[in-house]
Amino acid sequence: MDAAAEEKFLDQLLDDLEKDKLVLPTLPEVALKVRDTLEDEDSSLIDVSKIITSDAALSARMIQVSNSPLLRASSPIESVEAAVTRMGGNMVRNLVTSMVMEQMFQATSDVTDKRLRKIWEHSTEVAAIAHALASQFTKLQPDQAMLAGLVHDIGALPILSRAEDYPDLIADEATLDRIISSVHTTIGAEILRKWNFPEELIAVAAEHEDLHRDSGDGADYVDVVVVANLQSLIDTSHPHTDVDWSTVPAFTKLGLQADISVVDMDETNANIEAARAALA
């Protein structure tokens, strides 16, 4: 695809986004039902349990995760109701959303299947590292950090969906990479707004590529995902590996040295593996 065609594609993409014409992904129904029920003052955690129980696969995963090292349960949990009661509303909402996210990374054609699987694998890696970082180095909610990691690149989905109609673009990996890098943060933030996600997670989608971002306050979810993202890129050829990480404020805000691989730290690695297993 030549430069003029690339610019035209980008302009049309952003114009459609501004005019609400760009088809954005929607949250799976079970995640919406859980969230709506939790926000309903007349509903209870038992009602939430019933929604989860109606989905056999999700029920099994909730029980599995509630008994995993991720939650460090003191005694075995054998029912969805017990799992939901132990976790509480916020954690249940975050975990259910995290568990059903993979459904959104299913390709409608073979041409984008490989790319979507690659994005999902990267997102789960960042999510697992973010969970571990939040639990060890911040006072943030680890389950929220995990969800932040899962959705940080969500803006790539509508771009790939639109690109399926442009064979020349699909065949031109460098150009497609450049387009995704250019606008996935803008589109990702808009998706999360449509989903009524909290501002702190919308900020993750919008700002995680800004390595020199410094909010000036304590560590937030953007900082966690920035560090998790960079850690996931160690030993790759990604352009972010050429940046001097000692100039990235997020490391300092988490109390980490920029030249340390958290994946090689025993306790952190154990937490990363637990989060990976929860998302598998």
VEXRO-686565 format. One record per residue (C-alpha): residue number from 1; residue in three letters; x, y, z. Coordinates in Angstrom, 3 decimals, decimal comma. Layout:
{i: NUM&aa: ALA&c1: X&c2: Y&c3: Z}
...
//
This chain:
{i: 1&aa: MET&c1: 0,000&c2: 0,000&c3: 0,000}
{i: 2&aa: ASP&c1: 1,472&c2: 3,357&c3: -0,994}
{i: 3&aa: ALA&c1: 1,674&c2: 6,394&c3: 1,292}
{i: 4&aa: ALA&c1: -1,359&c2: 8,117&c3: -0,224}
{i: 5&aa: ALA&c1: -3,547&c2: 5,026&c3: 0,216}
{i: 6&aa: GLU&c1: -2,295&c2: 4,590&c3: 3,781}
{i: 7&aa: GLU&c1: -3,160&c2: 8,191&c3: 4,639}
{i: 8&aa: LYS&c1: -6,609&c2: 7,816&c3: 3,059}
{i: 9&aa: PHE&c1: -7,273&c2: 4,638&c3: 5,065}
{i: 10&aa: LEU&c1: -6,224&c2: 6,359&c3: 8,301}
{i: 11&aa: ASP&c1: -8,290&c2: 9,475&c3: 7,608}
{i: 12&aa: GLN&c1: -11,393&c2: 7,392&c3: 6,849}
{i: 13&aa: LEU&c1: -10,866&c2: 5,285&c3: 9,957}
{i: 14&aa: LEU&c1: -10,619&c2: 8,300&c3: 12,253}
{i: 15&aa: ASP&c1: -13,469&c2: 10,097&c3: 10,495}
{i: 16&aa: ASP&c1: -15,734&c2: 7,074&c3: 10,961}
{i: 17&aa: LEU&c1: -14,685&c2: 6,872&c3: 14,617}
{i: 18&aa: GLU&c1: -15,554&c2: 10,545&c3: 15,163}
{i: 19&aa: LYS&c1: -18,924&c2: 10,145&c3: 13,414}
{i: 20&aa: ASP&c1: -19,712&c2: 6,939&c3: 15,320}
{i: 21&aa: LYS&c1: -19,665&c2: 4,897&c3: 12,098}
{i: 22&aa: LEU&c1: -16,744&c2: 2,631&c3: 12,996}
{i: 23&aa: VAL&c1: -17,926&c2: -0,809&c3: 14,104}
{i: 24&aa: LEU&c1: -16,526&c2: -1,323&c3: 17,608}
{i: 25&aa: PRO&c1: -16,460&c2: -4,655&c3: 19,444}
{i: 26&aa: THR&c1: -19,096&c2: -5,293&c3: 22,113}
{i: 27&aa: LEU&c1: -18,619&c2: -6,948&c3: 25,471}
{i: 28&aa: PRO&c1: -19,913&c2: -10,545&c3: 25,669}
{i: 29&aa: GLU&c1: -23,411&c2: -10,700&c3: 27,120}
{i: 30&aa: VAL&c1: -22,488&c2: -12,560&c3: 30,295}
{i: 31&aa: ALA&c1: -20,010&c2: -9,825&c3: 31,270}
{i: 32&aa: LEU&c1: -22,667&c2: -7,165&c3: 30,709}
{i: 33&aa: LYS&c1: -25,230&c2: -9,099&c3: 32,764}
{i: 34&aa: VAL&c1: -22,787&c2: -9,527&c3: 35,656}
{i: 35&aa: ARG&c1: -21,907&c2: -5,831&c3: 35,620}
{i: 36&aa: ASP&c1: -25,531&c2: -4,691&c3: 35,395}
{i: 37&aa: THR&c1: -26,553&c2: -7,013&c3: 38,217}
{i: 38&aa: LEU&c1: -23,743&c2: -5,785&c3: 40,450}
{i: 39&aa: GLU&c1: -24,836&c2: -2,195&c3: 39,817}
{i: 40&aa: ASP&c1: -28,473&c2: -3,002&c3: 40,622}
{i: 41&aa: GLU&c1: -29,191&c2: -2,112&c3: 44,260}
{i: 42&aa: ASP&c1: -32,007&c2: -4,667&c3: 44,343}
{i: 43&aa: SER&c1: -29,708&c2: -7,522&c3: 43,308}
{i: 44&aa: SER&c1: -27,284&c2: -9,605&c3: 45,356}
{i: 45&aa: LEU&c1: -24,195&c2: -11,737&c3: 44,859}
{i: 46&aa: ILE&c1: -26,530&c2: -14,737&c3: 44,717}
{i: 47&aa: ASP&c1: -28,100&c2: -13,219&c3: 41,593}
{i: 48&aa: VAL&c1: -24,623&c2: -12,785&c3: 40,135}
{i: 49&aa: SER&c1: -23,853&c2: -16,417&c3: 40,931}
{i: 50&aa: LYS&c1: -26,954&c2: -17,525&c3: 39,012}
{i: 51&aa: ILE&c1: -25,810&c2: -15,633&c3: 35,903}
{i: 52&aa: ILE&c1: -22,360&c2: -17,225&c3: 36,033}
{i: 53&aa: THR&c1: -23,820&c2: -20,679&c3: 36,722}
{i: 54&aa: SER&c1: -25,853&c2: -20,442&c3: 33,502}
{i: 55&aa: ASP&c1: -22,538&c2: -20,600&c3: 31,611}
{i: 56&aa: ALA&c1: -20,960&c2: -23,999&c3: 32,319}
{i: 57&aa: ALA&c1: -17,494&c2: -23,134&c3: 31,017}
{i: 58&aa: LEU&c1: -17,367&c2: -19,843&c3: 32,912}
{i: 59&aa: SER&c1: -18,592&c2: -21,550&c3: 36,095}
{i: 60&aa: ALA&c1: -15,818&c2: -24,122&c3: 35,913}
{i: 61&aa: ARG&c1: -13,184&c2: -21,441&c3: 35,379}
{i: 62&aa: MET&c1: -14,459&c2: -19,311&c3: 38,270}
{i: 63&aa: ILE&c1: -14,211&c2: -22,268&c3: 40,637}
{i: 64&aa: GLN&c1: -10,803&c2: -23,175&c3: 39,227}
{i: 65&aa: VAL&c1: -9,470&c2: -19,646&c3: 39,690}
{i: 66&aa: SER&c1: -10,956&c2: -19,338&c3: 43,179}
{i: 67&aa: ASN&c1: -8,907&c2: -22,404&c3: 44,159}
{i: 68&aa: SER&c1: -5,750&c2: -21,307&c3: 42,334}
{i: 69&aa: PRO&c1: -2,607&c2: -19,675&c3: 43,756}
{i: 70&aa: LEU&c1: -3,935&c2: -16,428&c3: 42,280}
{i: 71&aa: LEU&c1: -6,416&c2: -16,072&c3: 45,142}
{i: 72&aa: ARG&c1: -4,644&c2: -18,162&c3: 47,790}
{i: 73&aa: ALA&c1: -7,884&c2: -19,630&c3: 49,163}
{i: 74&aa: SER&c1: -7,479&c2: -21,003&c3: 52,705}
{i: 75&aa: SER&c1: -9,950&c2: -23,836&c3: 52,068}
{i: 76&aa: PRO&c1: -11,297&c2: -25,512&c3: 48,896}
{i: 77&aa: ILE&c1: -14,164&c2: -23,729&c3: 47,113}
{i: 78&aa: GLU&c1: -16,600&c2: -26,050&c3: 45,369}
{i: 79&aa: SER&c1: -19,422&c2: -23,812&c3: 44,105}
{i: 80&aa: VAL&c1: -19,827&c2: -20,653&c3: 42,076}
{i: 81&aa: GLU&c1: -21,767&c2: -19,064&c3: 44,931}
{i: 82&aa: ALA&c1: -18,905&c2: -19,700&c3: 47,353}
{i: 83&aa: ALA&c1: -16,410&c2: -18,358&c3: 44,826}
{i: 84&aa: VAL&c1: -18,433&c2: -15,195&c3: 44,217}
{i: 85&aa: THR&c1: -18,959&c2: -14,626&c3: 47,935}
{i: 86&aa: ARG&c1: -15,264&c2: -14,986&c3: 48,639}
{i: 87&aa: MET&c1: -14,185&c2: -12,705&c3: 45,804}
{i: 88&aa: GLY&c1: -16,695&c2: -9,889&c3: 46,248}
{i: 89&aa: GLY&c1: -18,380&c2: -7,829&c3: 43,561}
{i: 90&aa: ASN&c1: -15,436&c2: -5,847&c3: 42,155}
{i: 91&aa: MET&c1: -13,196&c2: -8,861&c3: 41,722}
{i: 92&aa: VAL&c1: -15,997&c2: -10,957&c3: 40,226}
{i: 93&aa: ARG&c1: -16,745&c2: -8,239&c3: 37,658}
{i: 94&aa: ASN&c1: -13,084&c2: -7,919&c3: 36,687}
{i: 95&aa: LEU&c1: -12,453&c2: -11,662&c3: 36,516}
{i: 96&aa: VAL&c1: -15,604&c2: -12,465&c3: 34,537}
{i: 97&aa: THR&c1: -14,754&c2: -9,724&c3: 32,044}
{i: 98&aa: SER&c1: -11,175&c2: -10,998&c3: 31,812}
{i: 99&aa: MET&c1: -12,280&c2: -14,590&c3: 31,275}
{i: 100&aa: VAL&c1: -14,631&c2: -13,797&c3: 28,399}
{i: 101&aa: MET&c1: -12,308&c2: -11,325&c3: 26,646}
{i: 102&aa: GLU&c1: -10,759&c2: -14,029&c3: 24,467}
{i: 103&aa: GLN&c1: -14,079&c2: -14,400&c3: 22,622}
{i: 104&aa: MET&c1: -13,477&c2: -10,970&c3: 21,123}
{i: 105&aa: PHE&c1: -10,156&c2: -11,956&c3: 19,575}
{i: 106&aa: GLN&c1: -11,703&c2: -14,536&c3: 17,237}
{i: 107&aa: ALA&c1: -11,040&c2: -13,804&c3: 13,568}
{i: 108&aa: THR&c1: -13,807&c2: -13,692&c3: 10,986}
{i: 109&aa: SER&c1: -11,324&c2: -14,689&c3: 8,278}
{i: 110&aa: ASP&c1: -8,034&c2: -16,559&c3: 8,015}
{i: 111&aa: VAL&c1: -6,123&c2: -13,447&c3: 6,987}
{i: 112&aa: THR&c1: -6,384&c2: -11,837&c3: 10,416}
{i: 113&aa: ASP&c1: -6,497&c2: -14,974&c3: 12,576}
{i: 114&aa: LYS&c1: -2,734&c2: -15,110&c3: 13,129}
{i: 115&aa: ARG&c1: -2,549&c2: -11,429&c3: 14,035}
{i: 116&aa: LEU&c1: -5,453&c2: -11,599&c3: 16,456}
{i: 117&aa: ARG&c1: -3,967&c2: -14,641&c3: 18,183}
{i: 118&aa: LYS&c1: -0,655&c2: -12,806&c3: 18,474}
{i: 119&aa: ILE&c1: -2,354&c2: -9,758&c3: 20,012}
{i: 120&aa: TRP&c1: -4,268&c2: -11,959&c3: 22,456}
{i: 121&aa: GLU&c1: -1,105&c2: -13,824&c3: 23,502}
{i: 122&aa: HIS&c1: 0,679&c2: -10,515&c3: 24,048}
{i: 123&aa: SER&c1: -2,294&c2: -9,130&c3: 25,986}
{i: 124&aa: THR&c1: -2,433&c2: -12,156&c3: 28,312}
{i: 125&aa: GLU&c1: 1,311&c2: -11,880&c3: 28,926}
{i: 126&aa: VAL&c1: 1,008&c2: -8,184&c3: 29,804}
{i: 127&aa: ALA&c1: -2,057&c2: -8,948&c3: 31,958}
{i: 128&aa: ALA&c1: -0,228&c2: -11,637&c3: 33,925}
{i: 129&aa: ILE&c1: 2,789&c2: -9,402&c3: 34,543}
{i: 130&aa: ALA&c1: 0,510&c2: -6,465&c3: 35,444}
{i: 131&aa: HIS&c1: -1,312&c2: -8,609&c3: 38,020}
{i: 132&aa: ALA&c1: 1,985&c2: -9,588&c3: 39,618}
{i: 133&aa: LEU&c1: 3,341&c2: -6,027&c3: 39,613}
{i: 134&aa: ALA&c1: 0,175&c2: -4,575&c3: 41,132}
{i: 135&aa: SER&c1: 0,042&c2: -7,178&c3: 43,901}
{i: 136&aa: GLN&c1: 3,716&c2: -6,851&c3: 44,865}
{i: 137&aa: PHE&c1: 4,663&c2: -3,253&c3: 44,209}
{i: 138&aa: THR&c1: 1,484&c2: -1,164&c3: 44,515}
{i: 139&aa: LYS&c1: -1,737&c2: -0,823&c3: 46,491}
{i: 140&aa: LEU&c1: -3,799&c2: -1,162&c3: 43,306}
{i: 141&aa: GLN&c1: -6,263&c2: -4,010&c3: 42,730}
{i: 142&aa: PRO&c1: -4,376&c2: -6,872&c3: 41,031}
{i: 143&aa: ASP&c1: -7,520&c2: -8,139&c3: 39,262}
{i: 144&aa: GLN&c1: -8,138&c2: -4,649&c3: 37,856}
{i: 145&aa: ALA&c1: -4,512&c2: -4,484&c3: 36,720}
{i: 146&aa: MET&c1: -4,934&c2: -7,836&c3: 34,972}
{i: 147&aa: LEU&c1: -8,004&c2: -6,552&c3: 33,130}
{i: 148&aa: ALA&c1: -6,077&c2: -3,392&c3: 32,230}
{i: 149&aa: GLY&c1: -3,392&c2: -5,544&c3: 30,643}
{i: 150&aa: LEU&c1: -5,957&c2: -7,512&c3: 28,679}
{i: 151&aa: VAL&c1: -7,614&c2: -4,428&c3: 27,175}
{i: 152&aa: HIS&c1: -4,584&c2: -2,197&c3: 26,608}
{i: 153&aa: ASP&c1: -4,389&c2: -3,073&c3: 22,885}
{i: 154&aa: ILE&c1: -8,137&c2: -3,525&c3: 22,302}
{i: 155&aa: GLY&c1: -8,069&c2: -0,668&c3: 19,781}
{i: 156&aa: ALA&c1: -6,315&c2: -2,910&c3: 17,265}
{i: 157&aa: LEU&c1: -9,458&c2: -5,017&c3: 16,754}
{i: 158&aa: PRO&c1: -11,564&c2: -2,576&c3: 14,687}
{i: 159&aa: ILE&c1: -8,467&c2: -1,695&c3: 12,635}
{i: 160&aa: LEU&c1: -7,897&c2: -5,338&c3: 11,708}
{i: 161&aa: SER&c1: -11,586&c2: -5,798&c3: 11,008}
{i: 162&aa: ARG&c1: -11,561&c2: -2,829&c3: 8,615}
{i: 163&aa: ALA&c1: -8,267&c2: -3,969&c3: 7,046}
{i: 164&aa: GLU&c1: -9,878&c2: -7,250&c3: 5,956}
{i: 165&aa: ASP&c1: -11,557&c2: -5,268&c3: 3,170}
{i: 166&aa: TYR&c1: -8,156&c2: -4,076&c3: 1,899}
{i: 167&aa: PRO&c1: -6,095&c2: -7,035&c3: 0,570}
{i: 168&aa: ASP&c1: -3,129&c2: -4,784&c3: -0,236}
{i: 169&aa: LEU&c1: -3,025&c2: -3,590&c3: 3,369}
{i: 170&aa: ILE&c1: -3,365&c2: -7,065&c3: 4,887}
{i: 171&aa: ALA&c1: -0,440&c2: -8,195&c3: 2,734}
{i: 172&aa: ASP&c1: 1,678&c2: -5,223&c3: 3,823}
{i: 173&aa: GLU&c1: 2,603&c2: -6,041&c3: 7,420}
{i: 174&aa: ALA&c1: 4,845&c2: -3,012&c3: 7,921}
{i: 175&aa: THR&c1: 2,123&c2: -0,568&c3: 6,893}
{i: 176&aa: LEU&c1: -0,525&c2: -2,348&c3: 8,951}
{i: 177&aa: ASP&c1: 1,789&c2: -2,298&c3: 11,981}
{i: 178&aa: ARG&c1: 2,351&c2: 1,420&c3: 11,477}
{i: 179&aa: ILE&c1: -1,396&c2: 2,125&c3: 11,261}
{i: 180&aa: ILE&c1: -2,161&c2: 0,066&c3: 14,368}
{i: 181&aa: SER&c1: 0,645&c2: 1,776&c3: 16,274}
{i: 182&aa: SER&c1: -0,629&c2: 5,179&c3: 15,161}
{i: 183&aa: VAL&c1: -4,283&c2: 4,975&c3: 16,188}
{i: 184&aa: HIS&c1: -4,967&c2: 1,932&c3: 18,379}
{i: 185&aa: THR&c1: -4,726&c2: 4,031&c3: 21,543}
{i: 186&aa: THR&c1: -7,321&c2: 6,542&c3: 20,315}
{i: 187&aa: ILE&c1: -9,698&c2: 3,788&c3: 19,194}
{i: 188&aa: GLY&c1: -9,065&c2: 1,687&c3: 22,297}
{i: 189&aa: ALA&c1: -10,020&c2: 4,535&c3: 24,606}
{i: 190&aa: GLU&c1: -13,257&c2: 5,051&c3: 22,667}
{i: 191&aa: ILE&c1: -14,119&c2: 1,341&c3: 22,917}
{i: 192&aa: LEU&c1: -13,689&c2: 1,376&c3: 26,685}
{i: 193&aa: ARG&c1: -15,812&c2: 4,531&c3: 26,932}
{i: 194&aa: LYS&c1: -18,563&c2: 2,751&c3: 25,007}
{i: 195&aa: TRP&c1: -18,282&c2: -0,130&c3: 27,465}
{i: 196&aa: ASN&c1: -18,602&c2: 2,300&c3: 30,400}
{i: 197&aa: PHE&c1: -15,254&c2: 1,243&c3: 31,805}
{i: 198&aa: PRO&c1: -13,803&c2: 3,370&c3: 34,626}
{i: 199&aa: GLU&c1: -11,640&c2: 6,334&c3: 33,642}
{i: 200&aa: GLU&c1: -8,526&c2: 4,683&c3: 35,103}
{i: 201&aa: LEU&c1: -8,822&c2: 1,852&c3: 32,555}
{i: 202&aa: ILE&c1: -9,744&c2: 4,166&c3: 29,677}
{i: 203&aa: ALA&c1: -6,490&c2: 5,975&c3: 30,478}
{i: 204&aa: VAL&c1: -4,602&c2: 2,684&c3: 30,105}
{i: 205&aa: ALA&c1: -5,875&c2: 2,199&c3: 26,546}
{i: 206&aa: ALA&c1: -5,197&c2: 5,852&c3: 25,706}
{i: 207&aa: GLU&c1: -1,796&c2: 6,392&c3: 27,322}
{i: 208&aa: HIS&c1: 0,130&c2: 3,100&c3: 27,638}
{i: 209&aa: GLU&c1: 2,349&c2: 3,899&c3: 24,633}
{i: 210&aa: ASP&c1: 3,505&c2: 7,188&c3: 26,200}
{i: 211&aa: LEU&c1: 6,628&c2: 5,897&c3: 27,899}
{i: 212&aa: HIS&c1: 7,511&c2: 9,306&c3: 29,320}
{i: 213&aa: ARG&c1: 4,096&c2: 9,876&c3: 30,867}
{i: 214&aa: ASP&c1: 4,310&c2: 10,998&c3: 34,485}
{i: 215&aa: SER&c1: 1,028&c2: 11,660&c3: 36,278}
{i: 216&aa: GLY&c1: 2,931&c2: 13,024&c3: 39,243}
{i: 217&aa: ASP&c1: 0,906&c2: 10,994&c3: 41,733}
{i: 218&aa: GLY&c1: 1,446&c2: 7,469&c3: 43,039}
{i: 219&aa: ALA&c1: 1,576&c2: 4,520&c3: 40,671}
{i: 220&aa: ASP&c1: -1,618&c2: 4,008&c3: 38,681}
{i: 221&aa: TYR&c1: -2,833&c2: 1,341&c3: 36,251}
{i: 222&aa: VAL&c1: -1,196&c2: 3,089&c3: 33,290}
{i: 223&aa: ASP&c1: 2,181&c2: 2,875&c3: 35,061}
{i: 224&aa: VAL&c1: 1,654&c2: -0,806&c3: 35,799}
{i: 225&aa: VAL&c1: 0,750&c2: -1,611&c3: 32,194}
{i: 226&aa: VAL&c1: 3,622&c2: 0,493&c3: 30,810}
{i: 227&aa: VAL&c1: 6,103&c2: -1,522&c3: 32,862}
{i: 228&aa: ALA&c1: 4,353&c2: -4,840&c3: 32,185}
{i: 229&aa: ASN&c1: 4,314&c2: -4,089&c3: 28,460}
{i: 230&aa: LEU&c1: 8,027&c2: -3,242&c3: 28,408}
{i: 231&aa: GLN&c1: 8,876&c2: -6,318&c3: 30,468}
{i: 232&aa: SER&c1: 6,962&c2: -8,490&c3: 27,992}
{i: 233&aa: LEU&c1: 9,101&c2: -7,085&c3: 25,158}
{i: 234&aa: ILE&c1: 12,470&c2: -8,109&c3: 26,607}
{i: 235&aa: ASP&c1: 14,479&c2: -10,104&c3: 24,043}
{i: 236&aa: THR&c1: 12,306&c2: -8,872&c3: 21,149}
{i: 237&aa: SER&c1: 13,025&c2: -6,416&c3: 18,334}
{i: 238&aa: HIS&c1: 10,167&c2: -4,069&c3: 19,275}
{i: 239&aa: PRO&c1: 11,078&c2: -0,347&c3: 18,972}
{i: 240&aa: HIS&c1: 10,345&c2: 0,152&c3: 22,681}
{i: 241&aa: THR&c1: 13,429&c2: -1,947&c3: 23,476}
{i: 242&aa: ASP&c1: 15,556&c2: 0,814&c3: 21,937}
{i: 243&aa: VAL&c1: 14,297&c2: 3,325&c3: 24,506}
{i: 244&aa: ASP&c1: 16,424&c2: 4,015&c3: 27,584}
{i: 245&aa: TRP&c1: 14,089&c2: 2,513&c3: 30,176}
{i: 246&aa: SER&c1: 15,782&c2: 4,470&c3: 32,961}
{i: 247&aa: THR&c1: 13,990&c2: 7,511&c3: 31,519}
{i: 248&aa: VAL&c1: 10,569&c2: 5,850&c3: 31,915}
{i: 249&aa: PRO&c1: 8,893&c2: 7,320&c3: 35,056}
{i: 250&aa: ALA&c1: 6,645&c2: 4,273&c3: 35,542}
{i: 251&aa: PHE&c1: 9,588&c2: 2,163&c3: 36,753}
{i: 252&aa: THR&c1: 10,445&c2: 4,686&c3: 39,466}
{i: 253&aa: LYS&c1: 6,799&c2: 4,970&c3: 40,521}
{i: 254&aa: LEU&c1: 6,680&c2: 1,202&c3: 41,031}
{i: 255&aa: GLY&c1: 10,004&c2: 1,266&c3: 42,882}
{i: 256&aa: LEU&c1: 11,717&c2: -0,853&c3: 40,226}
{i: 257&aa: GLN&c1: 15,092&c2: -0,624&c3: 38,542}
{i: 258&aa: ALA&c1: 14,689&c2: -0,289&c3: 34,780}
{i: 259&aa: ASP&c1: 17,339&c2: -2,933&c3: 34,076}
{i: 260&aa: ILE&c1: 15,687&c2: -5,673&c3: 36,161}
{i: 261&aa: SER&c1: 13,639&c2: -8,432&c3: 34,541}
{i: 262&aa: VAL&c1: 10,731&c2: -9,051&c3: 36,915}
{i: 263&aa: VAL&c1: 10,011&c2: -12,304&c3: 35,074}
{i: 264&aa: ASP&c1: 13,293&c2: -13,632&c3: 36,485}
{i: 265&aa: MET&c1: 12,395&c2: -12,685&c3: 40,072}
{i: 266&aa: ASP&c1: 11,235&c2: -15,825&c3: 41,883}
{i: 267&aa: GLU&c1: 8,236&c2: -14,458&c3: 43,774}
{i: 268&aa: THR&c1: 7,087&c2: -12,284&c3: 40,868}
{i: 269&aa: ASN&c1: 7,473&c2: -15,103&c3: 38,382}
{i: 270&aa: ALA&c1: 5,336&c2: -17,381&c3: 40,561}
{i: 271&aa: ASN&c1: 2,618&c2: -14,698&c3: 40,592}
{i: 272&aa: ILE&c1: 2,901&c2: -14,262&c3: 36,821}
{i: 273&aa: GLU&c1: 2,487&c2: -18,007&c3: 36,291}
{i: 274&aa: ALA&c1: -0,606&c2: -18,038&c3: 38,535}
{i: 275&aa: ALA&c1: -2,180&c2: -15,218&c3: 36,523}
{i: 276&aa: ARG&c1: -1,273&c2: -16,923&c3: 33,239}
{i: 277&aa: ALA&c1: -2,991&c2: -20,093&c3: 34,406}
{i: 278&aa: ALA&c1: -6,137&c2: -18,125&c3: 35,282}
{i: 279&aa: LEU&c1: -6,309&c2: -16,759&c3: 31,753}
{i: 280&aa: ALA&c1: -5,472&c2: -20,028&c3: 29,977}
//
